[in-house]
Each structure stands twice: as C-alpha cells, then as structure tokens.
Amino acid sequence: MGRPRIVIVGAGFAGYRTARTLSGLTRGRADIALLNPTDYFLYLPLLPQVAAGILEPRRVTVSLSGTLPHVRLVLGQADRIDLDGRAVHYTDPEGGGGTLAYDRLVLAAGSVNKLLPVPGVAEHAHGFRGLPEALYLRDHVTRQLELAAAADDPGSRAARCTFVVVGAGYTGTEVAAQGQLFTDAQVRGRPLRQGVRPRWMLLDIAPRVLPELDERLSRTAGRVLRERGVDVRTGTSVKEATHEGVLLTDGEFVGTRTLVWCVGVRPDPLAESLGLPMERGRLLVDPHLRVPGRPEVFACGDAAAVPDLNEPGSCTPMTAQHAWRQGRVAGLNVAASLGRGELRPYRHRDLGFVVDLGGAKAAANPLGLPLSGVAAGAVTCGYHLAAMPGNRIRVAADWLLDAVLPRQAVQLGLVRSWSVPLDTASPEVARVPGGPGRHGEPDAPGQPEAGERELGQVVAGPRARRPGPGAAAPGDARGGPSGNRPGGEAAKGRPGGEPAGSRPDDDPPVPEPPPDQPPPGPGTAPGPVKRSDTFTEGDS
C-alpha cells in the first residue's frame, strides 16, 4: 500500500498550521500537497503596517516551501472538488489545469471581502485582505498627497487629502490609525498649501469602534483615534459611492478619491460549491472538524462552521486565533484518521485581544487585563513577534528603523487599481493582463479600461467574480456583530449608476501597445512596457 495522499486547500492561518502539524507528525510517511495561489503564508495582522510604510512587504510573508518540510507546494487556485472521485481540480498561475487526488482532504480556503448592496462600492472601493491591496493603498495615498500639493482647485485638493475607511472593526481601526500617522509624516516636511491637513474618516453603523470587543478597549481606541485627528463617525456609513466621493447615510456628501472597504469578510464560495450542509456560507463540521457523511474530508478556519463547545448552539467566530488553533487540531485529527493518535475535539477560549493603534499606542486585554498606551503597545508587539511563524528579527529590525529614521514616501506603481478589485476570489493575488479566472471569474483585462478613475478606479464591467449567496448575509463579518454593516438600503439597480467607461469625463482610451510589443492575452505574461503609462492627475 502506498503512502496516504493528503491535500490541503489554502495556506492561511488554518491551512498553514495544518500543514506544519502534519509535516511534523508524518515526517515523510505521507504525501502532503498544499494548494495555494501564492508561495507564502501571509501574517494578516501586520498588513496595515505594510500599507503605512513601516514594514517591507516580505516581512509579513513566510515561505511555504522553506518552512514546511515534507510538504509539496502546488501553486494554483482550486476550481472544483470532486468528492466522489476524491480529486481537487485547480488552475495554476499561468492558466494551466491540474488535478490532485487525495485520501484525506482539508478545506481551509479562508475568506474574501464581504460585499453589501451599496451602490457604487464594488466599482469604487478597495478591500484590505492581501499584499497587493496594501501595496496599492500605500502608493495611492502617496500619489493623492503629491497631486494635492500641485492642485490649484481647493475642492480637488481637499478631496485628495480625504481618506474614508468603512468598518471600525480590527482592520478598519488599524488602517485608519496607521494611515493618519503615515500621511501626517508625509506632509510634515512638505506642508500642503493653505494649511490643508490629511483627513482620515472612520465610519461604522455601530455605536462605537471595535464593537466586537470589550467596551473599555473600544473607548481606548476611540479616544486615541480622535486625539490623533481621525474623524470617527459611529452610527454612520456609506449610502452611495461615486468617482467624486461618497454619500453618507446622514445625507452628507464627502469628496474623496479613496474608499477603503473593511466591513468584514465572508467564507470563500468554494465551500458552498460542494453542495454539503452549510451554516451562513460556512461548511458544517463536527467538533473534530470532520464533515458529516464524508469522513475523509476535514474543514477549518473561516470556511468551516465549527461548533463552539464553550457556548453550545453557536459556532466559533471567524478570527485568526481560532483559525490558527483549529489548524493544529485538524492536523492531529487527519493523522489520527490514518492511525496515528486519537481524534480530539476543538475547544478554545480567547486569551485576549490586541489592537495596534500606531506609534507606541495600542489597546489590549491579555488574559482579561485591560491595557492602553505604551504598555499595551509593548504587549501588542510582543504578541505579534511570538505569533509569527518566521521573520521575527526582520520585523523587529524594521520597527527599530522606523523609530529612528523617516519613512520613505515614494510610489512604486507596481499594483494598478484594476488589478485589485473589491469583488475578487483571491485578494492575495493581483490580477494580471490575460490572467486566469476562478469560480466563474472572467479573464483579467488586457489593459485598463477608459473608466479607470480616481476613487478606487475599479473597472466597471464584468464582475471580477460571481458574488456568493452569502455576499450580503447579515452577521457574517469577522467578529459577527451587526455593527459592521454599513449602508441601510438595498441597491435598486446597477451599483454606481452609469458604467464607469461611459462617463463623458473619463480619461481617453489607453493607447495600443507599440508594434514591437505584442498585446497581452491568455497565457501571456506581461513583459516590459515602454513608458507610455506615466501617471497623470486622473490616474490613481
């Protein structure tokens, strides 16, 4: 009898921990394949520091092949799972197809940005779930400040200096906190005309920031943000987004070129495509993380509805803490199903939370002890260094350099707006010209459309992915509170009104590539381009 074949789909917190656990338990006695779109594990909690220029992008990534011995990395995105045939069908980064046969399957596909029926959001907002989105936001914010410094029109200058973040949960709060420090540092040495200061707005329909956390932590975070100059508006969200700004639910129109969508996440629709019992878009599993009726299939992380044994009748929330610990239990139970060890149920109590507010400030409650200020900042840094599976010295070195040296405020232009749409199956991968799609996605465009504009610049046209049935389901945000649901009205038609490409004031069409450069197409990697794509005021 040959070695058992184990396939793990996804290398987020749950998938990576599963692979690491099985690698140590099997030690080459099983064929372990890890299917993931990228060759790294992304430590998401530090992503706001990448967008703020504190950490270099590779600091928050951990090599899969370099840290997972006895695990075979397969680059690709799962398209379909044949449960009866025990096979996973996938598409590799260059559009080729492949199949992985398995004896045991661990589904840890994670989650994607949650969409709500708010007109214009899909076209004009960007999420914050992957490195491409963080790099885009860093470049975009820098570009807006540079364009504002040269703008003659006061209205345009104010709009470019206004940055709107929707969703005051973990991600939104940290993005706004780090963003205000980042932009203040940029204009400190080159003040904007007429004393204009960058303005960050944090919106949430909930009555307070961080509604899913202890009220004392929420008060601490809200106080720090307001003292820093962040315009925190609770009980308010976005009613409509346009390329000139956002209309708030209280009737105010805010001119802006930046809309960051952090209202939460929803499970990857791959789980729902299996046709198995679901719970609000998540695959139902038993306490051993096994799918009922399919003893060879396990699921964990955001894709799984895991029973909370500490609160009977409920499921564990979609948090990194749970995903990381579920990954270990999944690995142990997969090994047990192959005759090594015994099955064990998943049970975990939260040990506390940390929220990085930038600088030396944070809010934390380790073991239930509420902390703020420098003490909380020290606990937060220590927690992240302990939790990261690699790069600890490099991260600490970047923190030290940021404390003594000014940040580099330059835009590299590596990630364009159309390549990181809000509605995407894989926020961890930037779309490329002629790139393959997934789950019904159309191919990436061969070139940016004429409708690519300032506020988010997402190309209006075919969706980057089909929205899953759970797209607007209430309460499926990370942490689950209804307070993270912005916008109270359902869209009555196409979001954003007129397609972006048909607006009369759009930029002219992008010119055809020169004769010596073939146009990109399916299976064609984008090569060097002549510098006809320099930034203009309308290109952000």
C-alpha positions as CSV (number, residue, x, y, z in Angstrom):
1,M,0.0,0.0,0.0
2,G,1.3,3.4,-1.0
3,R,1.7,6.4,1.2
4,P,-1.6,8.2,2.0
5,R,-2.3,11.3,0.0
6,I,-3.3,14.4,1.9
7,V,-4.4,17.6,0.1
8,I,-4.7,20.9,2.0
9,V,-6.5,23.7,0.1
10,G,-5.4,27.1,1.3
11,A,-2.4,28.3,3.3
12,G,-3.9,30.9,5.6
13,F,-3.7,30.6,9.4
14,A,-5.7,27.3,9.4
15,G,-4.1,25.7,6.3
16,Y,-0.6,26.6,7.2
17,R,-0.9,25.3,10.7
18,T,-2.5,22.1,9.4
19,A,0.4,21.6,7.0
20,R,3.0,22.3,9.7
21,T,1.4,19.9,12.2
22,L,1.1,17.1,9.6
23,S,4.7,17.7,8.4
24,G,6.0,17.1,11.9
25,L,3.7,14.1,12.6
26,T,4.2,12.2,9.3
27,R,7.8,13.0,8.6
28,G,7.7,11.8,5.0
29,R,5.4,8.9,5.6
30,A,2.5,10.7,3.8
31,D,2.3,12.6,0.5
32,I,1.1,16.1,1.7
33,A,0.2,18.6,-1.0
34,L,-0.6,22.2,-0.1
35,L,-2.6,24.0,-2.8
36,N,-2.3,27.8,-2.6
37,P,-2.3,30.7,-5.0
38,T,1.0,32.1,-3.5
39,D,4.2,30.6,-2.2
40,Y,3.9,32.3,1.2
41,F,1.8,32.4,4.3
42,L,0.6,36.0,5.0
43,Y,0.6,37.3,8.5
44,L,-2.5,39.5,8.1
45,P,-2.5,41.4,11.4
46,L,0.6,43.3,10.3
47,L,-0.7,44.2,6.9
48,P,-1.7,47.8,7.9
49,Q,2.0,48.4,8.8
50,V,2.9,47.5,5.2
51,A,0.4,50.0,3.9
52,A,1.8,52.6,6.2
53,G,5.4,52.1,5.1
54,I,6.6,50.6,8.4
55,L,7.3,47.1,7.2
56,E,8.5,46.0,3.9
57,P,6.1,43.5,2.2
58,R,8.2,40.4,2.6
59,R,8.4,40.9,6.3
60,V,4.8,39.7,6.7
61,T,5.2,36.7,4.5
62,V,6.7,33.3,5.4
63,S,7.9,31.0,2.7
64,L,5.8,27.8,2.5
65,S,8.5,25.6,0.9
66,G,11.1,27.0,3.2
67,T,9.2,26.3,6.4
68,L,7.2,23.2,5.6
69,P,9.5,20.2,5.2
70,H,7.8,17.0,3.7
71,V,5.1,19.2,2.2
72,R,4.8,19.6,-1.6
73,L,3.7,23.1,-2.6
74,V,1.3,23.3,-5.6
75,L,0.7,26.8,-6.9
76,G,-2.9,27.3,-8.0
77,Q,-6.5,28.1,-7.2
78,A,-9.0,25.3,-6.5
79,D,-11.8,25.5,-9.1
80,R,-13.8,22.3,-8.2
81,I,-13.7,19.5,-5.8
82,D,-15.0,16.1,-6.8
83,L,-16.0,14.5,-3.6
84,D,-17.0,11.1,-5.1
85,G,-13.8,10.9,-7.2
86,R,-11.7,12.3,-4.3
87,A,-10.0,14.8,-6.5
88,V,-9.3,18.6,-6.4
89,H,-9.2,20.4,-9.8
90,Y,-7.2,23.6,-9.9
91,T,-5.9,26.3,-12.2
92,D,-2.2,27.3,-11.9
93,P,-0.9,30.9,-12.2
94,E,-0.3,30.6,-15.9
95,G,-3.8,29.3,-16.7
96,G,-3.0,25.6,-16.9
97,G,-5.2,23.0,-15.3
98,G,-4.3,20.2,-12.8
99,T,-5.8,17.6,-10.6
100,L,-4.8,16.4,-7.1
101,A,-6.1,13.1,-5.9
102,Y,-6.5,12.6,-2.2
103,D,-7.2,10.1,0.5
104,R,-7.7,12.9,3.1
105,L,-8.8,16.5,2.2
106,V,-8.5,19.6,4.4
107,L,-10.5,22.5,3.2
108,A,-9.0,25.7,4.6
109,A,-9.9,28.1,1.8
110,G,-10.4,31.1,4.1
111,S,-12.5,34.1,3.3
112,V,-12.9,37.0,0.9
113,N,-14.1,40.6,1.1
114,K,-17.8,40.9,2.1
115,L,-19.9,42.8,-0.3
116,L,-23.1,44.7,0.6
117,P,-25.7,46.1,-1.8
118,V,-24.4,49.7,-1.5
119,P,-24.5,51.5,-4.9
120,G,-21.0,52.2,-6.3
121,V,-19.0,50.3,-3.7
122,A,-18.0,47.4,-6.0
123,E,-16.7,49.9,-8.6
124,H,-15.1,52.5,-6.4
125,A,-13.8,50.8,-3.2
126,H,-10.9,48.6,-2.4
127,G,-10.6,45.9,0.2
128,F,-7.7,45.1,2.5
129,R,-7.2,41.4,2.6
130,G,-3.9,40.8,0.7
131,L,-0.5,42.2,-0.1
132,P,-1.5,43.7,-3.5
133,E,-4.2,45.7,-1.8
134,A,-1.8,47.0,0.9
135,L,0.8,48.0,-1.7
136,Y,-1.8,49.6,-3.9
137,L,-3.1,51.7,-0.9
138,R,0.4,52.8,0.0
139,D,1.1,54.0,-3.5
140,H,-2.4,55.5,-3.9
141,V,-2.3,57.5,-0.7
142,T,1.2,58.9,-1.5
143,R,0.0,59.8,-5.0
144,Q,-3.0,61.6,-3.7
145,L,-0.9,63.8,-1.4
146,E,1.5,64.6,-4.2
147,L,-1.3,65.5,-6.6
148,A,-3.0,67.6,-3.9
149,A,0.2,69.6,-3.4
150,A,0.2,70.6,-7.0
151,A,-3.6,71.1,-7.4
152,D,-4.9,74.6,-7.8
153,D,-8.6,73.8,-7.2
154,P,-9.3,73.8,-3.4
155,G,-12.1,71.3,-3.8
156,S,-9.9,68.8,-5.6
157,R,-7.1,69.4,-3.1
158,A,-9.4,68.7,-0.2
159,A,-10.9,65.5,-1.8
160,R,-7.4,64.1,-2.5
161,C,-6.5,64.7,1.1
162,T,-9.6,62.9,2.4
163,F,-9.4,59.1,3.1
164,V,-12.5,57.2,4.0
165,V,-12.4,53.8,5.8
166,V,-15.7,51.9,6.2
167,G,-15.9,49.4,9.0
168,A,-14.5,50.1,12.5
169,G,-13.5,46.5,13.4
170,Y,-10.0,45.3,13.8
171,T,-8.8,46.0,10.2
172,G,-10.6,49.3,9.7
173,T,-9.5,50.7,13.0
174,E,-5.8,49.8,12.4
175,V,-5.8,51.1,8.8
176,A,-7.2,54.5,9.9
177,A,-4.8,54.7,12.9
178,Q,-1.7,53.9,10.9
179,G,-2.9,55.9,7.9
180,Q,-3.2,59.1,9.8
181,L,0.3,58.8,11.1
182,F,1.6,57.9,7.6
183,T,0.1,60.9,5.9
184,D,0.9,63.3,8.7
185,A,4.6,62.2,8.4
186,Q,4.5,62.8,4.7
187,V,3.2,66.4,4.9
188,R,5.3,67.4,7.9
189,G,8.3,68.1,5.7
190,R,6.3,69.5,2.8
191,P,3.2,71.2,4.1
192,L,0.2,71.4,1.7
193,R,-0.9,74.8,0.5
194,Q,-3.2,76.8,2.7
195,G,-2.6,74.5,5.7
196,V,-4.6,71.6,4.4
197,R,-4.1,68.6,6.6
198,P,-4.8,65.0,5.5
199,R,-8.1,63.9,6.9
200,W,-9.0,60.3,7.7
201,M,-12.6,59.3,8.3
202,L,-13.6,56.0,10.1
203,L,-17.2,55.1,9.6
204,D,-19.3,52.4,11.2
205,I,-23.0,51.9,11.7
206,A,-22.3,50.5,15.2
207,P,-22.5,52.9,18.2
208,R,-18.7,52.5,18.9
209,V,-15.5,51.4,17.3
210,L,-14.4,47.8,17.8
211,P,-18.0,46.8,18.6
212,E,-17.0,43.2,19.0
213,L,-14.5,43.9,21.8
214,D,-14.8,44.9,25.4
215,E,-16.2,48.3,25.9
216,R,-13.0,49.6,27.7
217,L,-10.9,48.6,24.7
218,S,-13.3,50.3,22.4
219,R,-13.2,53.6,24.5
220,T,-9.4,53.5,24.5
221,A,-9.2,53.0,20.7
222,G,-11.8,55.7,20.0
223,R,-10.0,58.2,22.3
224,V,-6.6,57.6,20.7
225,L,-8.0,57.9,17.1
226,R,-9.8,61.2,17.9
227,E,-6.8,62.7,19.7
228,R,-4.8,61.9,16.6
229,G,-7.2,63.7,14.3
230,V,-9.2,60.8,12.8
231,D,-12.8,61.8,12.1
232,V,-14.6,58.9,13.8
233,R,-18.3,58.7,13.0
234,T,-20.3,55.9,14.6
235,G,-23.9,55.3,13.6
236,T,-22.9,56.4,10.1
237,S,-21.9,54.6,6.9
238,V,-21.8,54.9,3.1
239,K,-25.1,55.1,1.2
240,E,-23.6,55.5,-2.2
241,A,-20.1,55.8,-3.7
242,T,-19.2,57.7,-6.9
243,H,-15.9,58.6,-8.5
244,E,-16.0,62.1,-6.8
245,G,-16.8,61.0,-3.3
246,V,-19.3,59.2,-1.0
247,L,-22.8,60.0,0.1
248,L,-23.2,59.1,3.8
249,T,-26.3,57.7,5.4
250,D,-26.8,61.0,7.3
251,G,-27.1,62.8,4.0
252,E,-23.6,64.5,3.9
253,F,-21.6,64.2,0.7
254,V,-17.8,63.8,1.3
255,G,-15.4,64.5,-1.5
256,T,-12.7,61.8,-1.6
257,R,-10.6,59.8,-4.0
258,T,-10.1,57.0,-1.5
259,L,-12.6,54.5,-0.2
260,V,-11.2,51.5,1.8
261,W,-13.8,48.8,2.5
262,C,-13.2,46.9,5.8
263,V,-16.7,45.9,6.8
264,G,-15.8,42.2,7.2
265,V,-15.3,39.0,5.3
266,R,-17.4,36.1,4.0
267,P,-16.3,32.5,3.6
268,D,-14.8,31.5,0.3
269,P,-17.6,30.3,-2.1
270,L,-15.6,27.2,-2.9
271,A,-17.0,25.6,0.3
272,E,-20.6,26.3,-0.8
273,S,-19.9,24.7,-4.2
274,L,-19.5,21.3,-2.6
275,G,-23.3,21.0,-2.1
276,L,-22.9,20.0,1.5
277,P,-24.8,21.3,4.6
278,M,-23.8,24.9,5.3
279,E,-24.2,27.5,8.0
280,R,-24.3,31.1,6.7
281,G,-21.9,30.3,3.9
282,R,-19.6,28.1,6.1
283,L,-19.2,24.3,5.8
284,L,-20.8,22.5,8.7
285,V,-18.3,20.2,10.6
286,D,-18.4,18.2,13.8
287,P,-16.3,19.1,16.9
288,H,-13.5,17.0,15.4
289,L,-13.5,19.3,12.3
290,R,-14.8,16.4,10.1
291,V,-17.6,16.9,7.6
292,P,-20.6,14.7,8.5
293,G,-21.1,11.9,6.0
294,R,-17.6,12.5,4.5
295,P,-15.1,11.0,7.0
296,E,-12.2,11.7,4.6
297,V,-12.9,15.5,4.4
298,F,-11.9,18.0,7.1
299,A,-12.5,21.8,7.2
300,C,-11.2,24.5,9.4
301,G,-10.7,28.3,9.6
302,D,-13.1,30.8,8.1
303,A,-14.5,28.2,5.6
304,A,-15.8,26.0,8.4
305,A,-18.7,26.4,10.9
306,V,-17.0,24.8,13.9
307,P,-19.3,24.1,17.0
308,D,-18.2,26.3,19.9
309,L,-18.1,23.8,22.8
310,N,-17.8,26.6,25.3
311,E,-21.1,28.2,24.0
312,P,-23.4,25.3,22.9
313,G,-25.6,26.1,20.0
314,S,-23.1,28.6,18.4
315,C,-20.1,28.4,16.1
316,T,-16.7,29.8,16.7
317,P,-16.2,33.3,15.2
318,M,-14.1,33.9,12.1
319,T,-10.9,35.1,13.8
320,A,-7.2,34.4,13.3
321,Q,-6.9,33.0,16.8
322,H,-9.5,30.3,16.1
323,A,-8.2,29.5,12.6
324,W,-4.6,29.0,13.9
325,R,-5.7,26.7,16.7
326,Q,-8.2,24.8,14.5
327,G,-5.4,24.2,12.0
328,R,-3.4,22.3,14.7
329,V,-6.4,20.2,15.7
330,A,-7.2,19.4,12.0
331,G,-3.6,18.2,11.5
332,L,-3.8,16.0,14.6
333,N,-7.2,14.6,13.6
334,V,-6.1,13.9,10.0
335,A,-3.1,12.0,11.4
336,A,-5.5,10.1,13.8
337,S,-7.7,9.1,10.9
338,L,-4.7,7.4,9.4
339,G,-3.9,5.5,12.5
340,R,-1.6,7.9,14.4
341,G,-3.1,9.2,17.6
342,E,-6.7,9.7,18.6
343,L,-9.3,12.2,17.5
344,R,-9.7,15.2,19.7
345,P,-12.5,17.9,19.7
346,Y,-11.7,21.5,19.1
347,R,-12.1,23.6,22.2
348,H,-10.6,27.1,22.8
349,R,-11.1,30.1,24.9
350,D,-9.8,33.5,23.7
351,L,-6.8,34.6,25.7
352,G,-7.3,38.3,24.9
353,F,-7.1,40.7,22.0
354,V,-4.6,43.3,20.8
355,V,-5.3,46.3,18.5
356,D,-2.3,48.2,17.1
357,L,-3.1,51.9,17.0
358,G,0.2,53.0,15.5
359,G,3.3,54.6,17.1
360,A,3.7,53.3,20.7
361,K,-0.1,53.1,21.3
362,A,-2.4,50.1,21.3
363,A,-5.3,48.6,23.1
364,A,-5.0,45.2,24.6
365,N,-6.6,42.9,27.2
366,P,-4.2,39.9,27.7
367,L,-5.9,37.3,29.9
368,G,-8.7,39.8,30.5
369,L,-6.5,42.6,31.9
370,P,-7.3,45.9,30.0
371,L,-4.2,47.8,29.0
372,S,-3.6,51.0,27.0
373,G,-0.8,53.3,25.9
374,V,2.8,52.2,25.9
375,A,2.1,49.1,28.0
376,A,-0.5,47.9,25.5
377,G,1.9,48.8,22.7
378,A,4.6,46.6,24.2
379,V,2.2,43.7,24.7
380,T,1.0,44.0,21.1
381,C,4.5,44.0,19.6
382,G,5.4,41.0,21.8
383,Y,2.3,39.1,20.8
384,H,2.9,39.6,17.1
385,L,6.6,38.6,17.4
386,A,5.6,35.4,19.3
387,A,2.7,34.6,16.9
388,M,4.6,35.0,13.7
389,P,6.0,31.7,12.3
390,G,9.0,33.5,10.9
391,N,10.8,36.8,10.1
392,R,10.8,37.9,13.7
393,I,14.2,39.5,13.6
394,R,13.5,41.3,10.3
395,V,10.2,42.6,11.7
396,A,11.9,43.9,14.9
397,A,14.6,45.5,12.8
398,D,12.1,47.3,10.7
399,W,10.3,48.6,13.8
400,L,13.6,49.8,15.1
401,L,14.5,51.6,11.9
402,D,11.1,53.2,11.7
403,A,11.6,54.6,15.3
404,V,14.8,56.4,14.3
405,L,14.5,57.1,10.6
406,P,11.9,58.9,8.5
407,R,9.7,56.7,6.3
408,Q,10.3,56.6,2.5
409,A,7.3,58.3,0.9
410,V,7.6,57.1,-2.7
411,Q,5.2,55.3,-5.0
412,L,6.5,52.4,-7.0
413,G,3.5,51.9,-9.3
414,L,3.7,48.1,-9.1
415,V,0.0,47.5,-8.4
416,R,-2.6,49.3,-10.5
417,S,-6.2,49.9,-9.4
418,W,-7.9,47.5,-11.9
419,S,-5.7,44.6,-10.7
420,V,-7.1,44.7,-7.1
421,P,-10.9,44.8,-7.5
422,L,-13.0,44.6,-4.4
423,D,-15.1,41.7,-5.8
424,T,-12.4,39.0,-6.2
425,A,-12.0,35.4,-5.3
426,S,-8.3,35.9,-4.5
427,P,-7.4,39.2,-2.8
428,E,-3.9,37.7,-2.1
429,V,-3.2,37.7,-5.9
430,A,-3.2,40.8,-8.1
431,R,-4.9,40.3,-11.5
432,V,-2.7,40.4,-14.5
433,P,-3.5,41.0,-18.2
434,G,-4.8,37.8,-19.7
435,G,-4.6,36.0,-16.3
436,P,-6.9,33.1,-15.5
437,G,-10.1,33.5,-13.5
438,R,-11.7,31.3,-10.9
439,H,-15.2,30.3,-9.8
440,G,-16.7,31.9,-12.9
441,E,-14.4,35.0,-13.0
442,P,-13.7,36.4,-16.4
443,D,-10.2,36.7,-17.6
444,A,-8.3,39.8,-16.4
445,P,-8.5,42.7,-18.8
446,G,-5.7,43.0,-21.4
447,Q,-5.4,46.7,-20.4
448,P,-7.1,49.1,-18.0
449,E,-10.4,50.4,-19.3
450,A,-11.0,54.1,-20.0
451,G,-13.3,54.2,-17.0
452,E,-10.5,53.6,-14.5
453,R,-10.7,56.7,-12.4
454,E,-9.6,58.2,-9.1
455,L,-11.9,57.0,-6.3
456,G,-10.8,53.4,-6.2
457,Q,-10.6,53.2,-10.1
458,V,-12.1,49.7,-10.2
459,V,-13.1,48.9,-13.7
460,A,-16.8,48.9,-14.2
461,G,-17.8,45.9,-16.2
462,P,-18.0,42.2,-15.7
463,R,-17.5,41.3,-12.1
464,A,-14.1,40.0,-11.0
465,R,-16.0,37.1,-9.5
466,R,-19.6,36.0,-9.1
467,P,-20.9,37.1,-5.7
468,G,-21.7,34.2,-3.4
469,P,-25.1,33.8,-2.0
470,G,-23.7,34.9,1.4
471,A,-22.5,38.2,0.0
472,A,-24.9,40.3,1.9
473,A,-25.8,37.9,4.7
474,P,-26.1,39.7,8.0
475,G,-23.7,38.9,10.8
476,D,-21.1,37.0,8.8
477,A,-18.4,39.7,9.3
478,R,-15.3,38.9,11.2
479,G,-16.4,39.0,14.8
480,G,-20.0,38.8,13.7
481,P,-21.6,42.0,15.0
482,S,-24.3,43.7,13.0
483,G,-22.5,46.9,13.8
484,N,-20.1,46.3,10.9
485,R,-22.9,46.5,8.3
486,P,-22.7,49.9,6.6
487,G,-25.5,51.2,4.4
488,G,-29.1,50.6,5.2
489,E,-30.6,50.4,1.8
490,A,-30.6,47.8,-0.9
491,A,-29.4,48.8,-4.3
492,K,-32.3,49.2,-6.8
493,G,-30.3,48.8,-9.9
494,R,-26.7,48.6,-11.0
495,P,-24.4,49.9,-8.3
496,G,-22.9,53.3,-9.1
497,G,-25.4,54.1,-11.8
498,E,-23.8,54.6,-15.2
499,P,-20.9,52.3,-16.1
500,A,-17.6,54.0,-15.5
501,G,-16.5,53.6,-19.0
502,S,-19.4,55.6,-20.4
503,R,-18.9,58.7,-18.3
504,P,-18.2,61.7,-20.5
505,D,-15.3,63.0,-18.4
506,D,-13.3,59.8,-18.4
507,D,-9.8,59.6,-19.5
508,P,-9.1,58.8,-23.2
509,P,-8.6,55.1,-24.0
510,V,-5.3,53.6,-23.3
511,P,-3.2,53.5,-26.5
512,E,-2.4,50.2,-28.2
513,P,1.0,48.7,-27.4
514,P,3.8,49.5,-29.7
515,P,4.4,47.2,-32.7
516,D,7.4,45.6,-31.1
517,Q,5.4,44.6,-28.1
518,P,2.6,42.0,-28.6
519,P,-0.6,42.6,-26.7
520,P,-1.1,40.5,-23.6
521,G,-3.5,37.6,-23.9
522,P,-4.4,34.4,-22.2
523,G,-1.3,32.6,-21.1
524,T,0.9,35.6,-21.9
525,A,2.9,37.0,-19.0
526,P,3.1,40.8,-19.1
527,G,6.5,41.9,-20.3
528,P,8.4,45.2,-20.2
529,V,6.4,48.1,-21.4
530,K,7.6,51.4,-22.8
531,R,6.9,54.3,-20.5
532,S,3.6,55.4,-22.0
533,D,1.9,54.7,-18.7
534,T,3.2,57.6,-16.6
535,F,0.8,58.9,-14.0
536,T,-1.5,61.8,-14.7
537,E,-3.8,63.6,-12.4
538,G,-6.7,61.4,-13.3
539,D,-4.7,58.2,-12.8
540,S,-4.7,56.9,-9.3
